[in-house]
Amino acid sequence: MKKIFNSLILYAGLFIAFILVLSCLQLYENANRLFGSKSSDSNYWLTFSKKITPDNIGRKELLGFNENDISKIKTWSEVKDIYPFSANEFKASANGGDFIPFYTDLYFEGLDLKAIDSDLTDEEFQVKGDEIPIIISREYLNLYNYGFALNQGLPQISEDFAKKIEVNINITVNKQNKTYKGKMVGLSDRIHSVLIPKKFLDSMNIAEKPQLAKQPKIYNRVLVQVKDSGDEGLVSKMKENGYESNQESLRSAKIKSKLFLVLKIIAVLGVFIFALCLYIIVSFIKIQFLEKQEEVSIKNSLGYSPKKMVSDISRRFSLNLMFVLILSLGLIAAGQYFIAKSDVSNGLLSMYINPFLWMVIIIIPILVYFFVNILIYRWLIKSWKI
């Protein structure tokens, strides 16, 4: 009766160990599905800026990104590419004429077209005569429609209609004023700015400040294409270098990193319990041999192979281990099914556990069989000298 009780305690410990380790592996996959995982095909975009401190406030050479900063970011394993923003060094303003009576100073930025989420070609996105194509953030249009327009009694504008409106853009370069026609050609969900063709912007900057052509380039912000915006390694490097980005984009990284830390701790606990159970099993088998030392000696003298005796015990234990694994994975599979069906998953989780987890039913018992078999056999030969 005592042996049965000890066996039940032993296998219950193994069951708990397998539940902890295997459920952590499945939860790791679920977390990657919910928060995003690293992939060479994934494209996530973050806008980096440097954190303002008392030491760099008002100093563009410290607040901006130089070529060394950009080269360093490119070496990060989490980064796929980087695109610096060009900003206007000249004065610019806009007014809506008689249709929309407004006036505002403008801040322009330029960026490589391939980094902008639009279907425009280089031919479409370039200055022609006195017409400047403009891409603005969709959020800016929403702010106008649901904030400024409603409060000021101005007409709201649809996206299609906005592309038909022309505004007057006044640019002052070398104390000379020139008026252009600004026409919105696209909206961006990725970039919160007012974008104009980069070549035109750079040429106007050189015309306003010729010394910029000889000075090292400094960019106020950079757009970074990354493999996973929720990568805790990326967040760590950003913090180390004093870089900031949209906190909403990085919030998943913080949640993900804390979740993975908890999963790692639980998995380590499960591995420790499994190792402890394995030690108890080896000790348990040794005790069995010690209790039947005379019987084993007689069998050995009659020609029974000690290796076969050890192999039989190891095989029996491995089969029991396989049964415990099947129960553990069955419970995890049921839990995965109900979680995937619940509202928590938001349709992002699979109803089935990772197929590779089922392979442990074969792999672990085989590995444990050889481990226990070799360990016990060596102990038996060394201790009993048979």
N, C-alpha and C positions, 0 to 999 in steps of 0.2 A: 504493500500500500504506500509505503514511504517512497519507493522508487517511482511509482506512478505520479505521486504528488510532485516530486522533484522534476520529473520529465515535463509535466504540465507547466510548471513555473518556468522551466528552461525555454520551452517552445513559445510560451506567452511573451517572454522577453524578446525572442527572435521576431515574433509577429509585430511587436511594438517597434523594434528596430527597423524592420522592412517598411512598415507604414510611414515612419518618419522620413527615411531616406528616399523612398520611391515617390511619396507625395510631394516632397520638396523638389524633386526633378520635374514632376508634372506641373507643379505651381510655377516653377521657373519658366517653363514653356508658356503657360497661361499669361504670366506677367509680360513676356515678350510680345504676345499677341495683343494684349491690351495697351501697352505703352510703346510698342514698336521695338524692333530688334535690328541689330547691325546687319547690313546687307550691301554688297557692292552695287546692287541695282537700285537701292533706296536713294531718294533725293529729298533732303531736308535743308531748309534755308534759315540761317540766323544772321541777324545784323549785329556786328560787334562794334562797340564803342568803348572808350576807356573811361574808367570811373573817375569822376571829378573829385579831387582832393585839394586841401589847402596848398599843396606843393605845386600842382600843375594848373590851377585855375587861371584862366586867361592866357595860358602859354600854349600856343598851337603846336609848337615843336614837341611838347610833352603830351598833349592831349590827343594828337593825331597819330596815325600809323605811318611809319617810314618804311623804306624798302626792307630793312632788316627785320622789322616786325612782321611784314607780310611773308618774307622768306621763312621765318621761324614757324608761322602758323601753317604754311604749306607742308612742313615736315611732320605735322601731327598726324598720327595714323587714323584719327577719326575724321580728318578733313579730306574732301575730294578736290575742291577747288576754291579759289578766293577771288573776289572781284571788288576792287577799290572804288569808292564813290569819288567823283570829281565834284567840287562845290564851286559856286560862282564867287569870284573875287570882285565883281562889278555890281553896281546898283541896278536893281530891276524892280519894276512895279507893274501892276495891271489894273485895268478898269474895264467895266462892262459896257461902256457907251450908253446909249439911250435905252437899250433892251433891259439890261440889269444894272441899275445905277449903283455901282460899288467901286471902291478904290482900295488897293492893298499893296503893300510892299511884298516882294516875292523872294523866295529862296529856292534856287534851282540846284539840281544835282544831275550828274551824268553817270551812266553805267553801261557796260558792254551789253548790247542788245540780247545776246544769248543768255544773259542772267535774268532778263526781265520776262515775267510770265505773260507774254503777249504773242499773237500770231503775226506780228509785223515783220517785214523783210527790211534789210538795210536800205533798199531803195525807197520804201515807204516812210521810214523813220530817219529822214534827213531834212535839213533846212533847204527850201526851194524859194529863191527870191526873198520876199519879206514875210514868208509864212513859216512859223516854227511849230512843228508837231510836238504835242505834249502828252505825256502819260501821267495820270495822277492816281493816287490811292483811292480805291473804291470807298474807303472810310471817309475821305474828304467830301465826296459827293453826298454820302449819307448825312454827314454833319451839316452840309448846306441845306439839304432837303428837309431834315427833321429838326433842325435847330435854327439856323440863321433865317432860312426862307419863311418858316412859320412865324417866327417872332417879329420879323420885319415886314410881313405882309407881301413878300415877293413870291413869284411863281416857282413851284417845284419843277424839277427837271428830271426826265427819265434818262437812262443811259444812252439810248439811241438819239434822243434829241440833243443831249449834251455834246455829241460828236458833230452836230451841225452848227453849233454856236461858235462864233469867233470873238475873241476878246483882244483888246489892245494891250500889247506888252511894250513897256517903255524901258529901254536899256541905255545906261549912261556909261560910255567908255571914253577915257581921255577927255572928260568934260564935254563930250559931244553926245547929244541925245538922238536916239533913233527909235522909231516906232515900228514894231512888227505885228503881224496878225498871228495870234496864238490859237491853234485849233487842237482840241483834244482828239487823239486818235486811239486811245485805249485806256483801260482801267487795270490797276494792279491790286491783287490781293496779297502779294508777297512783300511789296515795298511800300512803306508809308512815306511818300515824298512826292515832289513835283519833278518829273524827269523830262529832260530835253536831250537831243542828240549830243553825245559826249564830245565828238570832234568839234562841233560848233561851240560848245561850252569852253573847251580847252583853248580854242583859238581866241575867244573873247577875253579869257583870263590873261593870256599872253599879251593881247593888245592893251589891256588895262595895266598890267604889271609885267613889263618885258623881262625883269630880273628873275621871274619864275622859271624861265627857260634854262637858266644856268644853276638854279638852286635845286638841292635834293627835294624830290616830291614828298609832300606830306598830305595824307588823306584823313579827313575827319572821321569817316566810318568805312567799314568794309562789309561786303555781303559774302557770307561763307556758306559753301555747299558742303554739308556733312552727311555721313552715313546714317547717323542716328542722333536726333536732337535730344533724346533722352539718355544719352550715354553718360554715365557717371564720371568716366575718365575725362571726357570733354569738359564737363562742368568743373572738375577739379583743376584742369589746366587753365580754364578761363579765370577762375578765382585766383590762382597762383600768379597770373600775369596782370590782374586788375582789369579784366575785360568784363563788359556787361552786355546783356541782350534782353530781349523780351522775356519777362519773368514767367509769363503764361506758357511760353515755349519750353522753358526749363523746369517748370513745376513737376512735370512727369518724371524728369530725371531724378529729382530729389526724392519723390515717392518711391521710384523704382530702386534707387540705391539703398534706401532704408529697408524696403521689402526684401531685396536680395541679401542684405546683411542678416536679417532675421532668418531667412531660409538657410543660409550657410551655417548659422549657429545651430539650427535644428538638425540639419544634415550631419554636422559634426557630432552632435549628441547621439544621433541614430547610429553612426559608424562606431562610436565608442561602445554603445550598448551591444552592437553586433560582435565587436571584438571581444567584449567581456563574456558574451554568451559562448563564443567559439572557444575561449579559454576554459570555460566551465565544462563544455562538451568534451574537450580533450581530457580534462581532469576526470570527468565522469567515466569515460571509456577506460582510462588507466585504472580507476578503482574497480571497474568490472573485471579487468584482467587480474588484478591483485586478489580479488575475492575468489577467482577461479584459477589461481595459479597452478594448483595441483592438477586440475582437469586439463589445462592447457599443456602442461608438461607431459601428461600421459598421451594426449593427442599428438604432440610433437614426436614422442618416442614411437608412436604407431605409424608415423609417416605423414601426418597432417602438416601442411605447409603453414608456418606462422604468418607468412604474407597473405595467404588465402583467408585465414581467420580474421586478420586485421581488415582485409578488403571487404569481407562480409559485413562486419560491423560498420565500416565507413559507408558502404552502399546503403545499408538500412537507414543510417542517419541522413544521407543525402536525399533519399526518397521522402523522408519526413520533412526535410527542409523544402523540397519542391512543393509539397502539399501546403506548407505554411505560406510560401510565395504565391501560390495560386489564390489562397484566401485573401492575402494582402492586396494583390492586384485587383481581385474581384471587388473588394470594398472600395478601392481607389477609383476603379472604373465606374462604379455606381455613383460615387460622389461627383465625378467629373460630368456624368450624364445630367444629373440634377442641377449642377451649377451652370452648365451650358444652356439648360432649358429655362433658367431663372432670368429675371430682368437685369441682374447684376452683370451678366456677360454681354448684354447689349448686342447679341448675335455675333460676337467676335470670337467666341471660343468654340472649339470642336467638341462634339458630343462624346468623342472617344479619346482615350488616353493615347499617348505616343506609342506607335506600334513597336518601337525599339524596347520599350519597357517590358513587353512580354518575353523578350529574349532572355531576361534575367532568370526566368524559370528554368532554363537549360544551363545558362552560363554559370550562375552562382553555385548550384549543386555540384556541377562538374569540378569547378575550381576547389570548392571545399572538400570534395571527395579526395582529390589528389593531395591536398594540403594535410588533411587529417590522416590519410593513409600513410603518407611518407613520415609524418611526425610520430605517429604511434608505432609504426614498424621500427623506426630507428631506436625509439625508447625501449621497445620490447627486446630487440637484439642486444642493445647495450646493457640493459639492466639485468636481463635473465641469462645472457650469454648462451643463447640457443641458436 
